[in-house]
């Protein structure tokens, strides 16, 4: 008796990172029953159109009946832009991890400094342009926010309300989300968090986080 094919999950990293930072989470989702792969993009050297095209190519090259998407930080913004235009019927659910889908106060503040503009590179156009007002119709998207302000972020920017050190909780909320949850993790720490991995797997399975 043959083993039924596993759903595939494509993971996208955040700005200034690479595919290897998604390795721990990819392993955790693989252990949870999904077949995972990571997508690498050059966040500071190319614009959103190139990122979306790269993700589209990765989806097309993935052999699976159902393909889910998981994006961390800017990776989640790319996922949302992709979902707004993709016609691939195999696309399943998406989980956003600390993704500023309503814009990034940290990036806007960072842009105010010469060094910040240089480090943001081509991504600066993303933070200047309008964001999608809501989840595209028919898409199942869950968002995980962090509430532990830890890391280098607080040394450079001051963020209002609950935040993970880089992104505020409010920036992770979007009209039309299927579910939203806040966990006591930092922006980078969520990539190596058992609760985050568990909640991501739960949403990919049934379209809701565990309460």
C-alpha positions as CSV (number, residue, x, y, z in Angstrom):
1,X,0.0,0.0,0.0
2,X,1.5,3.3,-1.1
3,X,2.0,6.2,1.3
4,X,-0.3,9.2,0.5
5,X,1.7,12.2,-0.7
6,X,2.4,14.9,1.9
7,X,1.4,18.5,1.4
8,X,4.3,20.7,0.5
9,X,5.3,23.9,2.4
10,X,7.5,26.6,0.9
11,X,9.2,28.9,3.4
12,X,10.4,32.4,2.8
13,X,12.9,34.2,5.0
14,X,12.9,37.9,6.0
15,X,15.0,40.9,5.0
16,X,18.8,40.6,5.6
17,X,18.5,36.9,6.0
18,X,18.8,33.8,3.8
19,X,17.1,30.4,3.4
20,X,19.2,28.8,6.0
21,X,17.6,30.7,8.9
22,X,14.4,28.8,8.0
23,X,16.1,25.5,8.5
24,X,14.9,24.8,12.0
25,X,11.3,25.6,11.3
26,X,11.4,23.6,8.0
27,X,12.7,20.6,10.0
28,X,9.9,21.0,12.6
29,X,7.2,21.2,9.9
30,X,8.7,18.2,8.2
31,X,8.5,16.3,11.4
32,X,4.9,17.4,11.7
33,X,4.1,15.7,8.4
34,X,4.8,18.2,5.7
35,X,7.3,18.2,2.9
36,X,9.3,21.4,3.1
37,X,11.5,23.5,1.0
38,X,12.9,27.1,1.4
39,X,12.9,29.9,-1.1
40,X,15.8,32.3,-1.2
41,X,15.5,35.9,-2.5
42,X,17.7,38.9,-2.5
43,X,15.7,41.3,-0.3
44,X,18.0,44.4,-0.7
45,X,19.0,43.9,-4.3
46,X,15.7,43.3,-6.1
47,X,12.2,44.7,-5.8
48,X,8.8,43.1,-5.0
49,X,8.0,42.1,-8.6
50,X,11.2,40.0,-8.8
51,X,10.5,38.4,-5.4
52,X,6.9,37.4,-6.4
53,X,8.2,36.1,-9.7
54,X,10.7,33.9,-7.9
55,X,8.1,32.5,-5.6
56,X,5.8,31.8,-8.6
57,X,8.7,29.9,-10.2
58,X,9.3,27.9,-6.9
59,X,5.6,27.0,-6.7
60,X,5.5,25.9,-10.4
61,X,8.6,23.7,-9.8
62,X,7.1,22.0,-6.7
63,X,5.5,18.6,-7.3
64,X,2.6,18.4,-4.9
65,X,-1.2,18.4,-5.0
66,X,-1.3,21.1,-2.4
67,X,1.2,23.8,-1.6
68,X,1.2,25.9,1.6
69,X,3.3,29.0,2.2
70,X,5.0,30.2,5.3
71,X,6.7,33.6,5.4
72,X,8.7,35.3,8.1
73,X,8.7,39.1,8.3
74,X,9.2,40.5,4.7
75,X,8.8,37.0,3.4
76,X,5.2,37.1,4.6
77,X,4.6,40.4,2.8
78,X,5.9,38.6,-0.4
79,X,3.5,35.8,0.3
80,X,0.6,38.2,0.5
81,X,1.5,39.9,-2.8
82,X,1.8,36.5,-4.4
83,X,-1.6,35.3,-3.2
84,X,-3.2,38.4,-4.6
85,X,-2.2,37.5,-8.1
86,X,-1.6,33.7,-8.2
87,X,-4.0,31.5,-10.2
88,X,-2.3,28.2,-9.2
89,X,-5.2,26.0,-7.9
90,X,-2.8,24.0,-5.7
91,X,-2.1,26.8,-3.3
92,X,-3.5,26.0,0.1
93,X,-3.0,27.9,3.4
94,X,-0.5,30.5,4.4
95,X,1.1,31.4,7.7
96,X,2.7,34.8,8.3
97,X,5.4,35.0,11.1
98,X,6.0,38.5,12.4
99,X,5.0,40.0,9.0
100,X,4.3,43.7,8.9
101,X,1.4,43.4,6.5
102,X,0.1,46.8,7.4
103,X,3.4,48.5,6.8
104,X,6.6,48.8,9.0
105,X,7.2,51.7,11.3
106,X,10.7,50.3,12.0
107,X,11.5,50.4,8.2
108,X,10.1,53.9,7.9
109,X,12.2,55.2,10.8
110,X,15.3,53.4,9.6
111,X,14.9,55.0,6.2
112,X,15.3,58.4,7.9
113,X,19.0,57.7,8.3
114,X,21.5,57.5,5.5
115,X,22.9,54.2,6.7
116,X,19.4,52.9,7.0
117,X,18.5,53.7,3.4
118,X,21.7,52.0,2.3
119,X,20.9,48.8,4.3
120,X,17.3,48.7,3.2
121,X,18.4,48.8,-0.4
122,X,15.7,47.9,-3.0
123,X,13.3,47.0,-0.2
124,X,12.8,50.7,0.6
125,X,10.3,50.9,-2.3
126,X,8.2,48.2,-0.6
127,X,7.8,50.2,2.6
128,X,6.9,53.4,0.7
129,X,4.2,51.7,-1.4
130,X,0.6,51.0,-0.3
131,X,-0.1,47.6,1.2
132,X,-3.0,45.4,0.3
133,X,-5.9,46.4,2.5
134,X,-7.1,42.9,3.2
135,X,-6.6,39.2,2.5
136,X,-7.5,38.3,-1.1
137,X,-11.0,36.6,-1.3
138,X,-10.8,32.8,-0.9
139,X,-7.4,32.7,0.7
140,X,-6.9,31.1,4.2
141,X,-4.2,33.1,6.0
142,X,-3.1,33.0,9.6
143,X,-0.8,35.4,11.3
144,X,1.5,34.9,14.3
145,X,2.8,37.9,16.1
146,X,5.5,38.1,18.8
147,X,5.3,40.2,22.0
148,X,8.9,40.0,23.3
149,X,10.9,43.1,22.3
150,X,14.3,41.5,22.3
151,X,17.3,42.0,19.9
152,X,18.9,44.9,18.2
153,X,15.7,46.5,17.0
154,X,14.9,48.5,20.2
155,X,18.4,50.1,20.0
156,X,17.5,51.8,16.7
157,X,13.7,52.4,16.7
158,X,11.0,53.0,19.3
159,X,7.9,51.0,18.6
160,X,4.4,51.7,20.0
161,X,2.5,49.0,21.9
162,X,3.2,45.3,22.0
163,X,6.0,44.3,19.6
164,X,8.6,41.7,18.9
165,X,11.5,44.2,18.7
166,X,11.0,44.9,15.0
167,X,7.3,44.6,14.2
168,X,4.4,45.7,16.3
169,X,1.4,43.3,16.9
170,X,-0.9,45.8,15.2
171,X,1.2,45.7,12.0
172,X,0.6,41.9,11.8
173,X,-3.2,42.3,11.7
174,X,-5.1,42.4,8.4
175,X,-8.7,42.4,7.5
176,X,-9.8,38.9,6.3
177,X,-7.3,36.9,8.3
178,X,-8.7,33.4,9.2
179,X,-6.9,33.5,12.5
180,X,-4.4,35.6,14.5
181,X,-2.3,34.7,17.6
182,X,0.2,36.5,19.8
183,X,3.1,34.5,21.3
184,X,5.8,35.5,23.8
185,X,8.6,35.4,21.2
186,X,11.0,37.9,19.6
187,X,11.2,38.7,15.9
188,X,14.1,36.3,15.2
189,X,13.4,33.9,18.1
190,X,10.1,32.8,16.6
191,X,12.1,31.0,13.9
192,X,13.4,28.5,16.6
193,X,10.3,28.3,18.8
194,X,8.5,25.1,19.4
195,X,5.1,26.9,20.1
196,X,5.4,28.8,16.8
197,X,6.2,25.6,14.9
198,X,3.3,23.8,16.6
199,X,0.8,26.7,15.9
200,X,2.0,27.0,12.3
201,X,1.5,23.3,11.7
202,X,-2.0,23.5,13.3
203,X,-3.1,26.3,11.0
204,X,-1.7,24.5,7.9
205,X,-3.7,21.4,8.8
206,X,-7.1,22.9,9.7
207,X,-7.1,26.6,9.1
208,X,-7.0,27.7,12.8
209,X,-4.5,28.0,15.6
210,X,-4.7,25.9,18.7
211,X,-6.4,27.9,21.6
